[in-house]
Structures are given as structure tokens and as C-alpha cells.
């Protein structure tokens, strides 16, 4: 808790669950929160215990900044295009919850005025095991800008993927950015809900991306819906 909270240069906040006991969550409260370069906030479970939630509340803004679209494509988009999970251990430039086992993943909730996700950063909640994935809820009273980055809930196994809900004034998804609940396995995809009181802008494809800029729910290659 503080006025300005910044994570940078591979720094991290982590609350992982390995065994059968439920994990604890991470709560960040500040005026401004910035996650820069290869820093990350993560709470995953690889056992039967539930993963803890991640919640970030700021009175002004939340900024996530990665190290570029090429890194985002290599770590996230290229494996997804091949219907494979990325390296779950590689959590740089992200806010990540997820499950590799039987335990359910925690939710991610962001509450702010302005949210910016740019330069290859990602909000990610995957399920690679049998446990259900968590949801992602974003409330930004003024704007959400997602530029050359991603927001995903994804299942590659029998667990159900979580849903994504975005409530804001202006939403922009640009330059290769993707917002998507998806299934590549037997588990069902989550829902995508967007409420924007002013505008939604989806613009600018990238020639170097294997997927289109967009908002989408996907069922690819598996038996899930």
C-alpha cells in the first residue's frame, strides 16, 4: 500500500500454491501502480489447493509495460497459434494467475481510473491442468488502452477457462493487441463481457503477428466450447 508503487527490472510479487492448502492472495492499493519491463505479479497453483487472487486498486492509473511486441509474440502468440501453452514459468511483464494442477486458479481484479497495457505486457489466467481457471475483471472509470499486448483466460485441458469482464468509458485494442477467453482442450471457454459508456476502438493489424488484433472468444482444436 502506498502513493506510487512501481515494480521494474525483473522484480516480482509472488504467492504460489504447491500443495493441498489454499493459497493466499495479493492486494495492491496505491494512487498509481506501474509494472515495467520484465517485472511481474503472480499467483498460481500446481497442487490441489486453490490459487490466491490478485487485486490491484488505484485512485489514478495502472500501467503495464513490457519489452516489446516481439517478446509478446514469442512467449504468448506463437505457442497459442500452434495450440500449445506458453512456458508457464516465464511470467515476465505480466499479472498472472493460473493452474497447473487440480486446484482452481485465483481471480484477477483491477480497479482504477485509467488502465494501460502496452509494449508486450500481458494479463494472463491459464489452466493447463484439471482445475478451473479464474476470471479477470477490470473496472476503469475513464479508459482501458491495450496496445501490442494481451489479456487472456485460456484452457489447454479439461478445466474451464475463466471469463473476462471489462467496464470502462473508452476501450481501445490496437496494434496486434488481443483480448480473448479461449479453449484449446476439453474444457469450455469463458465469456467476454465489455461495457464501454463512450467508445470501443479495435484498430491496426500487424504483419508480424500470427493472429488478428481483436476481441474474441475462441474454441480451437479441442472439444471444449
N, C-alpha and C positions, 0 to 999 in steps of 0.2 A: 504494500500500500504506500502511495507517495504521490507527489505532484507530477513529476515526469519519470517514467520507468522505461529504460532502454536496455535491450539485450543485443549484443553485437559480437562479431569475431568469434563464432563457434560457441558462445556461451549458451547455457540452457537451463531450463527448469523442467525437472522430470519426476513423475510419480508413476512408476511401473508396477504391475501386479504379476507375480510369478507363480504363486501357489493357489490354495483354495480360499484364502481370506480375501474379502473385497478390498479393493484399493481405495485410497483417499484421493480427493480431488485437488485441483489447483485453482485458486481465486486470485485475480489481479485487479486491484482497484486503484485508479490514478486519474489525473487530469488528462494525461497523454501517455500512450503506450506505443513504443516502437520496437519492432523485431527486425533486425538488419543483417544483411549478408548471410552467413551460414548459421546464425543463431536459431534456436527452436524451443518450443514448449510442447511437452509430450506426456501422455498418459495412456499406456497400452497394457493389455493383459495377454499373457501367454499360458495361463492356467485356467482353472475352473472358477476362480474368483472374478467378480465384476471389476472392470476398469473404472477408475475415477473420472469424474467430469472435469472439463476445463472451462472456466468462466472468466471473461475479461470485461470489466465495466470501466468506462472512462467518461468524463464530462465533456471532453473536447473531441479527440480523434484517436484512432487506432491505425497504425501503419505497419504493413508487412512488406519488406523489400528483399528480394533475392539477389542472385549474382548473374542474372540474365536468362533470356528465353532458351538459349541452347542447353543450359543445365537443366531447366524445367522439362524440355523435350526429352533429354536423355534419361532422366530419372523417372518421369511420370508418363509422358505421352507415348513414347516409343514402346515401352512394355505394354501399355494399355492397348495400343494398336495391334500388338501381337497377342492379345488376350492373355497376358501374363501380369501378375502383380509386380510392382517395382520392389526394390530392396527395402523392406520394412525397417531395417536397421538404419537406413540412411534417411534421417529425419531433418536434415538441414533446411533452413529457410522455410520453416513450417510451424503451424499449430496442428498437432496430430494426436488423435486418439485412435483406437483400433483394437481388434482382437485377432490373435493367432491361435487361440485355443477354444475351449468350450464356454468360457466366461463371456458375458456381454460387454461390449465396449461402452465407455462413457460418452456423454453428450458434450458438444461444444456450443457455447453460447457467448455471443459478443453483443454488447450494448454500448452505443456511443452516438455522437452526432455525425461523424464522418469516418468511414472506413475506406482505406486504400490498400489494395493488394496488387503489387507490381513487380516487374523485373524477375519473373520466375519463382516467386514465392507461392506457397500453397497452403490451403486448409484442407485437411485430409482425415477421413474416418473410414478406413477399410476393414473388412472382415475377410481373413484368409482361413479361418477355422470354422467350427460349427456354431460358435456363439454369434448372436446378432450384433450388428453394427449399431453405433449410436447416431443420433441426429445432429444436425448443425442448424442453429437458429441465430439469425443476425437481425438486430434492430438498430438501425442508424437513422436518426430523425431527419438528417439532411441528405446524405448521399452515400452510395457504395460505388467505388470505382475499382474494377478488376481489369488490369492491363497486363497482357502477356503472362498470365498466371492462371491458377486454377482453384476450384472449390469442388471437392468430390466426396461422395459417400459411395462405396463400392464393395460388392461381394464377389469373391472368387470361389466360394464354397457353398455349403448348404445354409449358412447363416443369412438372415435377411439384412439387406443394406438399410441404413438409416435414411430419413428424409431430410431435405434441405428446405428451410423457410427463410425468406428474405423480406423484411418490411422496411421501407425507406421512402424518401422523397424522390430521389433520382438514382437510377441504376444504370451503369454503363459497363459493358463487357466488350473489350476491344483488343485488337492486335494479337489474335491467337489465344485469347483467354477462353476458358471453358468452365461452365457450371453444370454439374451433372451427378445425379444419383444413377448408378449403373449396376447391372449384374452380368457377370461372365461365367456364372456357375449355376447350381441348382437353387440357390436362394433367390428370393424376389428382390427387385429393386425398390428403393424408397420413392417417395413422392417429391415433386418440386413445386413449391408454392412461392410466388412472387407477388407482393403487394407494393406498388410504387405509386404514390399520390400524384407525382408530377410526370415523370417520363422513364421509359426503358429504351436504352440505346444498345444495339448489338452491331458492331461495325469492324471492318478491316480484317480480311483474311491474311494469312502468312503463307508464302510459298514454301517455307522451310518447316511447316507443321504437318504432321500426319492426320490431323483432324481439323474440323472447321471451327472457327470462332462461334460460340453459341451457348444457348441454354437448352438442355436436352435431358430426357430420361432415356436410358438405353438398356436393351437386353441383347447381348451379343454372344453367340456361340454356345451358351449354356441352355439349361431347361427352365431357368427361373423367368418370371415375368417382370 
